[in-house]
Amino acid sequence: MARSVEKYAVVTGTAGIGLGVARRLVRDGFAVTLCGVDAQDNSAATEALPEAAVVELDVSDDRAVAQFAASLIARIPKLDALINCAGIQPYGTIETTTPADWQRVIGVNLGGYFNMAHFLYPLLKKAGAASVVNFASVQGHRCQNNVLGYATSKGAIHAFTRALAVDAARDGIRVNSVSPGSVRTPLLEFAARELTPADGDPEATMQGFGDAHPVGRVGTTQEIAALVSYLTGPESAFHTGADFVIDGGLNIKLGV
Protein backbone atom coordinates (compact mmCIF):
# COMPACT_ATOMS: atom_id res chain seq x y z
CA MET A 1 0.00 0.00 0.00
CA ALA A 2 1.34 3.43 -0.95
CA ARG A 3 2.17 5.77 1.89
CA SER A 4 -0.29 8.64 2.16
CA VAL A 5 2.06 11.27 3.63
CA GLU A 6 3.69 13.40 0.94
CA LYS A 7 7.43 13.00 0.98
CA TYR A 8 10.23 14.07 -1.33
CA ALA A 9 13.05 12.01 -2.78
CA VAL A 10 15.97 12.58 -5.12
CA VAL A 11 17.40 9.61 -7.00
CA THR A 12 20.52 9.77 -9.18
CA GLY A 13 20.86 7.48 -12.19
CA THR A 14 18.00 7.38 -14.71
CA ALA A 15 18.47 3.81 -15.95
CA GLY A 16 18.75 0.38 -14.38
CA ILE A 17 18.71 0.36 -10.58
CA GLY A 18 18.12 4.12 -10.32
CA LEU A 19 15.00 3.95 -12.45
CA GLY A 20 13.78 0.88 -10.58
CA VAL A 21 14.25 2.62 -7.24
CA ALA A 22 12.49 5.76 -8.48
CA ARG A 23 9.54 3.67 -9.65
CA ARG A 24 9.24 2.03 -6.23
CA LEU A 25 9.50 5.32 -4.35
CA VAL A 26 6.73 6.82 -6.49
CA ARG A 27 4.64 3.80 -5.55
CA ASP A 28 5.51 4.45 -1.88
CA GLY A 29 4.10 7.97 -2.10
CA PHE A 30 7.23 10.03 -2.67
CA ALA A 31 7.42 12.98 -5.02
CA VAL A 32 10.55 11.90 -6.91
CA THR A 33 13.16 13.91 -8.77
CA LEU A 34 15.31 11.63 -10.92
CA CYS A 35 18.71 12.92 -12.08
CA GLY A 36 20.91 11.63 -14.87
CA VAL A 37 23.59 12.77 -17.29
CA ASP A 38 22.65 10.65 -20.33
CA ALA A 39 20.05 12.32 -22.56
CA GLN A 40 18.79 9.04 -24.00
CA ASP A 41 18.36 7.47 -20.57
CA ASN A 42 16.66 10.62 -19.30
CA SER A 43 14.21 10.58 -22.20
CA ALA A 44 13.43 6.91 -21.63
CA ALA A 45 12.94 7.52 -17.90
CA THR A 46 10.53 10.38 -18.60
CA GLU A 47 8.47 8.08 -20.78
CA ALA A 48 8.65 5.11 -18.39
CA LEU A 49 7.92 7.10 -15.23
CA PRO A 50 5.95 10.26 -16.05
CA GLU A 51 5.12 10.72 -12.36
CA ALA A 52 8.75 11.65 -11.64
CA ALA A 53 10.54 14.87 -12.56
CA VAL A 54 13.60 13.98 -14.65
CA VAL A 55 16.51 16.42 -14.58
CA GLU A 56 19.75 16.38 -16.57
CA LEU A 57 22.62 16.49 -14.10
CA ASP A 58 26.28 15.48 -13.99
CA VAL A 59 26.74 14.62 -10.31
CA SER A 60 30.53 14.94 -10.61
CA ASP A 61 30.17 18.64 -11.51
CA ASP A 62 29.97 20.48 -8.18
CA ARG A 63 28.78 23.72 -9.77
CA ALA A 64 25.97 21.95 -11.59
CA VAL A 65 24.93 20.14 -8.41
CA ALA A 66 24.99 23.42 -6.46
CA GLN A 67 22.67 24.99 -9.05
CA PHE A 68 20.40 21.96 -8.98
CA ALA A 69 20.23 22.09 -5.19
CA ALA A 70 19.40 25.80 -5.22
CA SER A 71 16.53 25.22 -7.64
CA LEU A 72 15.23 22.33 -5.53
CA ILE A 73 15.43 24.34 -2.31
CA ALA A 74 13.30 26.99 -4.00
CA ARG A 75 10.49 24.59 -4.86
CA ILE A 76 10.26 21.88 -2.17
CA PRO A 77 10.11 22.29 1.62
CA LYS A 78 12.32 19.35 2.60
CA LEU A 79 14.03 16.21 1.33
CA ASP A 80 13.08 12.92 2.96
CA ALA A 81 15.29 10.61 0.92
CA LEU A 82 18.46 10.96 -1.13
CA ILE A 83 19.39 7.89 -3.15
CA ASN A 84 22.90 8.10 -4.63
CA CYS A 85 22.92 5.53 -7.40
CA ALA A 86 24.60 7.13 -10.42
CA GLY A 87 27.94 5.57 -11.26
CA ILE A 88 30.27 4.27 -13.93
CA GLN A 89 32.13 0.97 -14.18
CA PRO A 90 35.36 1.27 -16.14
CA TYR A 91 37.74 -1.66 -16.42
CA GLY A 92 41.47 -1.48 -15.85
CA THR A 93 44.47 -2.53 -13.78
CA ILE A 94 47.12 -0.30 -12.22
CA GLU A 95 48.97 -0.48 -15.55
CA THR A 96 46.06 0.20 -17.87
CA THR A 97 44.13 2.74 -15.79
CA THR A 98 45.22 6.25 -16.76
CA PRO A 99 45.22 9.20 -14.35
CA ALA A 100 42.24 10.57 -16.28
CA ASP A 101 40.40 7.25 -15.91
CA TRP A 102 41.12 7.26 -12.18
CA GLN A 103 39.98 10.83 -11.66
CA ARG A 104 36.80 10.19 -13.64
CA VAL A 105 35.66 7.08 -11.74
CA ILE A 106 36.47 8.61 -8.35
CA GLY A 107 34.88 11.90 -9.40
CA VAL A 108 31.60 10.27 -10.42
CA ASN A 109 31.29 7.34 -8.03
CA LEU A 110 32.57 9.07 -4.90
CA GLY A 111 32.67 12.77 -5.67
CA GLY A 112 29.13 12.65 -7.04
CA TYR A 113 27.85 11.20 -3.77
CA PHE A 114 29.66 13.88 -1.79
CA ASN A 115 28.30 16.64 -4.03
CA MET A 116 24.71 15.48 -3.71
CA ALA A 117 24.87 15.02 0.07
CA HIS A 118 26.76 18.28 0.60
CA PHE A 119 24.53 20.58 -1.42
CA LEU A 120 21.23 18.89 -0.49
CA TYR A 121 22.05 18.66 3.21
CA PRO A 122 19.99 21.75 4.14
CA LEU A 123 16.89 20.09 2.68
CA LEU A 124 17.67 16.78 4.37
CA LYS A 125 17.92 18.55 7.74
CA LYS A 126 14.49 20.11 7.26
CA ALA A 127 12.87 16.66 6.97
CA GLY A 128 13.71 15.84 10.56
CA ALA A 129 14.09 12.13 9.85
CA ALA A 130 15.64 11.84 6.40
CA SER A 131 17.35 8.81 4.89
CA VAL A 132 20.39 8.73 2.61
CA VAL A 133 21.10 5.53 0.69
CA ASN A 134 24.45 5.24 -1.08
CA PHE A 135 24.86 2.51 -3.67
CA ALA A 136 28.14 0.66 -3.29
CA SER A 137 28.79 -2.89 -4.54
CA VAL A 138 30.00 -6.29 -3.44
CA GLN A 139 33.13 -5.20 -5.33
CA GLY A 140 33.73 -2.84 -2.41
CA HIS A 141 34.18 -5.92 -0.21
CA ARG A 142 35.84 -8.40 -2.56
CA CYS A 143 36.74 -7.72 -6.16
CA GLN A 144 37.50 -9.44 -9.42
CA ASN A 145 40.43 -8.70 -11.70
CA ASN A 146 40.65 -5.56 -13.81
CA VAL A 147 38.36 -3.26 -11.78
CA LEU A 148 40.90 -1.19 -9.85
CA GLY A 149 39.17 2.19 -10.04
CA TYR A 150 35.64 0.88 -9.68
CA ALA A 151 36.39 -1.37 -6.70
CA THR A 152 38.33 1.42 -4.98
CA SER A 153 35.45 3.85 -5.41
CA LYS A 154 32.93 1.36 -4.05
CA GLY A 155 35.05 0.56 -1.01
CA ALA A 156 35.39 4.28 -0.37
CA ILE A 157 31.60 4.62 -0.46
CA HIS A 158 31.40 2.27 2.52
CA ALA A 159 33.73 4.54 4.50
CA PHE A 160 31.94 7.69 3.30
CA THR A 161 28.64 6.21 4.43
CA ARG A 162 29.91 5.45 7.93
CA ALA A 163 31.52 8.87 8.37
CA LEU A 164 28.44 10.72 7.11
CA ALA A 165 26.18 8.60 9.32
CA VAL A 166 28.11 9.63 12.42
CA ASP A 167 28.01 13.33 11.54
CA ALA A 168 24.40 13.40 10.31
CA ALA A 169 22.80 11.55 13.22
CA ARG A 170 22.56 14.76 15.23
CA ASP A 171 20.27 16.14 12.51
CA GLY A 172 18.03 13.08 12.50
CA ILE A 173 19.47 11.85 9.19
CA ARG A 174 20.22 8.17 8.71
CA VAL A 175 22.83 7.06 6.16
CA ASN A 176 23.25 3.50 4.88
CA SER A 177 24.79 1.83 1.87
CA VAL A 178 23.56 -0.98 -0.38
CA SER A 179 25.98 -3.42 -1.98
CA PRO A 180 24.34 -5.40 -4.79
CA GLY A 181 25.74 -8.38 -6.62
CA SER A 182 24.95 -8.78 -10.33
CA VAL A 183 21.60 -7.22 -11.17
CA ARG A 184 19.86 -7.44 -14.52
CA THR A 185 20.14 -3.92 -15.91
CA PRO A 186 20.92 -2.49 -19.37
CA LEU A 187 24.57 -2.27 -18.26
CA LEU A 188 24.74 -5.96 -17.36
CA GLU A 189 22.95 -6.91 -20.57
CA PHE A 190 25.53 -4.90 -22.51
CA ALA A 191 28.33 -6.71 -20.68
CA ALA A 192 26.73 -10.05 -21.55
CA ARG A 193 26.60 -9.12 -25.23
CA GLU A 194 30.20 -7.91 -25.20
CA LEU A 195 31.44 -11.10 -23.56
CA THR A 196 29.47 -13.46 -25.82
CA PRO A 197 31.20 -14.90 -28.92
CA ALA A 198 29.68 -13.94 -32.26
CA ASP A 199 28.04 -17.36 -32.57
CA GLY A 200 26.99 -17.49 -28.91
CA ASP A 201 23.88 -16.61 -26.92
CA PRO A 202 23.99 -13.57 -24.61
CA GLU A 203 21.33 -15.20 -22.45
CA ALA A 204 23.71 -18.09 -21.82
CA THR A 205 26.33 -15.58 -20.73
CA MET A 206 23.78 -13.93 -18.45
CA GLN A 207 22.99 -17.32 -16.94
CA GLY A 208 26.70 -17.75 -16.35
CA PHE A 209 26.65 -14.53 -14.33
CA GLY A 210 23.76 -15.94 -12.35
CA ASP A 211 25.47 -19.29 -11.78
CA ALA A 212 28.24 -17.49 -9.88
CA HIS A 213 25.66 -16.65 -7.20
CA PRO A 214 24.62 -19.44 -4.79
CA VAL A 215 20.96 -18.68 -5.55
CA GLY A 216 21.66 -19.47 -9.21
CA ARG A 217 20.56 -16.23 -10.84
CA VAL A 218 21.19 -12.51 -11.03
CA GLY A 219 19.08 -10.06 -9.06
CA THR A 220 16.30 -7.80 -10.30
CA THR A 221 15.92 -4.06 -9.93
CA GLN A 222 12.62 -4.70 -8.14
CA GLU A 223 14.43 -6.66 -5.43
CA ILE A 224 16.97 -3.89 -4.94
CA ALA A 225 14.22 -1.26 -4.89
CA ALA A 226 12.34 -3.18 -2.19
CA LEU A 227 15.39 -2.89 0.09
CA VAL A 228 15.60 0.85 -0.59
CA SER A 229 11.90 1.15 0.20
CA TYR A 230 12.62 -0.37 3.61
CA LEU A 231 15.64 1.88 4.21
CA THR A 232 13.63 5.02 3.40
CA GLY A 233 10.69 3.98 5.57
CA PRO A 234 10.00 4.26 9.31
CA GLU A 235 10.62 0.55 9.93
CA SER A 236 14.37 1.10 9.47
CA ALA A 237 14.59 3.99 11.93
CA PHE A 238 17.31 2.26 14.01
CA HIS A 239 19.55 1.51 11.01
CA THR A 240 22.38 3.90 10.26
CA GLY A 241 25.99 3.55 9.14
CA ALA A 242 25.37 0.00 7.89
CA ASP A 243 26.04 -1.71 4.59
CA PHE A 244 23.27 -3.94 3.28
CA VAL A 245 24.62 -6.67 1.02
CA ILE A 246 22.01 -7.97 -1.44
CA ASP A 247 23.91 -10.33 -3.72
CA GLY A 248 22.32 -13.76 -3.78
CA GLY A 249 25.15 -15.07 -1.62
CA LEU A 250 27.93 -14.05 -4.02
CA ASN A 251 29.99 -12.45 -1.26
CA ILE A 252 30.12 -15.61 0.85
CA LYS A 253 30.97 -18.11 -1.90
CA LEU A 254 34.49 -19.44 -2.23
CA GLY A 255 35.88 -19.40 -5.77
CA VAL A 256 36.87 -23.07 -5.63
N, C-alpha and C positions, 0 to 999 in steps of 0.2 A: 504494500500500500504506500502511495506517495505521501511524503510528509507535507502537512498543510501549512506550516510556518514558512514564510518566504525567506529564503537564504540566498547568499551570493557566493559564487565560486568562479575561480579562474583556473583554466587548464591549459598547459602548454603542450603543443604537439597535436596537429590536426588530422593525423592519420593513425591507423593501428591502435595501440593501447590508449593514446590520448583521446581519440575519437570515441572509443568504447567507454572510457571513463566518463567523458562528457555526456554521452547518451544515458548512462546510468544515473548521473547526478541530476539531469533534467527529470528523469523518472522519479527521483527522490524529492523533487520539489525545489531544487536550486535554480536560480537564474544564473545561467552559465555564460561566461565569456571564454571563447576558445581561441588560442593564439598559435599562429604558425608562420613559418617563413616561406614555405613553398606555395606558390600561387595556385598550382593545379590541385594540391591537397586541400587548400583553403576553399577552393571552389567546390570540390567534391563534398567537403564537410558541410558547407552551407546548404547544399542540396540534400544531403543525408540527414541533417539535423537542423531544420529551419528554426527550431525553438531557441537555439543558441546564437549568440552574437559572435561572429568569426572575424578576427582582427589579424591583419598581417603584422608580424613582429619577429625580429631577430633578437632572441633573448641574450645573445652574446654582446649586443650593442647597448652599452649602459645608457647612452643618451636616448636611444629609442625607447628603452624600457622606462626611463624617467618620464618621458613624454607620455607614454601609455599610462603610467601610474597617475600622472596628473589629470589626464582626461577621465580616468576611472574614478578618482577621488571626487571629481566634479559632478559625477552622475549617480553614484551609489553611496549609501550611508555607511557601509561596513563591508568586510570581506570575511565570510565564514570558513572558506576553504581555498587553499592554494595548492594545486596539484602540479608539481614540476615533473614533466614527462618528456619534454623535447630533448632530443639527443641525437648524436651521430655515432656510427660504429665503423671507424676506419680500421684497416688491417695493417700490421707492420711490426717489425722487431726493432731492437735498438739500432740495428744497422740500416734498416730500410725506412724508418720513421724520420722524416726531416724535421728541423726545428719548426717550420711552418705547420706541418701536420700536427706536431705536439701542441703548439699554441692554439690551434683550431679546436682540437678535441677537448682540451682543458677549458678553453674559452666558452665553448657551447655547453659541455656536459657538467662542468662545475661552475664556471663563471656565470652561466645563464641562471642557474639555481640561486646563486648569491644575488644577482641583479634583481630577480623577481621578488625574493624575500626582503631584500633591503628596501626597495622602492615601494613595495606594497605593505610594508610593516605598519604604517599608520592606520591603514584600513583594517588590517588583521587585529590590531589592538582594540579598535572600536567594536569588534564583534563580541568581545568579552570571553568567548570560549571557542576561538578559532582552531582550525586544524590545518597543518601543513603536511603534505605527503610528498616525499622526494623519491623518484624512481631511480633505484640503483640497479643491481643485477647480481646473479650468482657469480658472475665473473669478478665481482668485487671481493668475493670470498676465496674462490679458487678459479684459476683461469686456464684456458687452452693456449696453444702456441699462437704467436703472430697477432696478439691483441694488446700490445704494450700500452699504448695510449688509452685505449678504451677501458681496459681493466684498471689502470691507475686512476682514471677519472671516477670509476664506479666505486672503488675502494675509498676514495676521498669523499664521496657523497655520504658514506656511512659515518665518517668522522665529522663532516659538516653537520649532519643531522643531529648527532649527539651534542655537539657544541651549541647549536642553535636551540635545541630543546632545553638545555640548562639555562640559557640566557632568557628564553622567551616564556618560561614557566611563570615568571612573576607577572606577566601580562595576560595570563590565562590561555596562552597559545600552546598547543601540543604539536610536536614535530616527530614524525616517524618516517622510516623509509620502507620501500617495498623492493624486494629482490626477486624478479621472476626468472624462471628458466626459459626454455624456448617456448615462444607463444606464436600462434599462427597469425601473422600480420603481413601486409604487403612486403615489408622488408625481408621477412623470413622466406616468403614465397619467391622473392627475387633471388635470395641466396640459394634456394633449392634449384632454381633454373640455371643459375650460374655454375653450380657444382655438378649438374647432370650432364653426362656425355650426350652428344648430338643424337644418338640413337636410343637414349634412355628415357625414363619416365620421371619427371619432376616429383610426381606423387610418391614414387618409390624412395626418392631422396628424402622427401618430407617424412615418410614413415621411418627412415633411418634416423632422422633427428629424434623422432618420438621414441624409438627403441632404446636410445641412450638414457631415457628416464625410466625408473623402476615401474611407473604406472603404464608404460608402453605407448605413450602418445605425447604430443605437444599440448600446451595449454591453449585456452581461448581467451579472447579479450573480455568476454563476459565474466569469466572466472576471476580475472584480475580486477575488473571493475567492481565485482561484489565485495572484494576485500577493501577496496578504497571506500565503498559505501559504508562499510563498518567503521573504518578509521575516521570518517568525516561525520559520524553519527554519535549520539550521546552514549551509546553502549560502550564505546571505547574511551570513555572519559579518563580512565586511570592509566592509559597507555601513552607514554611519551619517551622519546629517545631510543626507541626500539627499531630493529630491522625485522621485517616480516618476509621470510623466505617462502615463495610460492612457486615451486619448481618440480612438482611431481616426483620428488625424491632425488633429483639429479645431484644435489649437493652432498648427499650421504653415500653415494654409490662409488665403490672402488673401481678404478679403471682396469681391473684384471679379471 
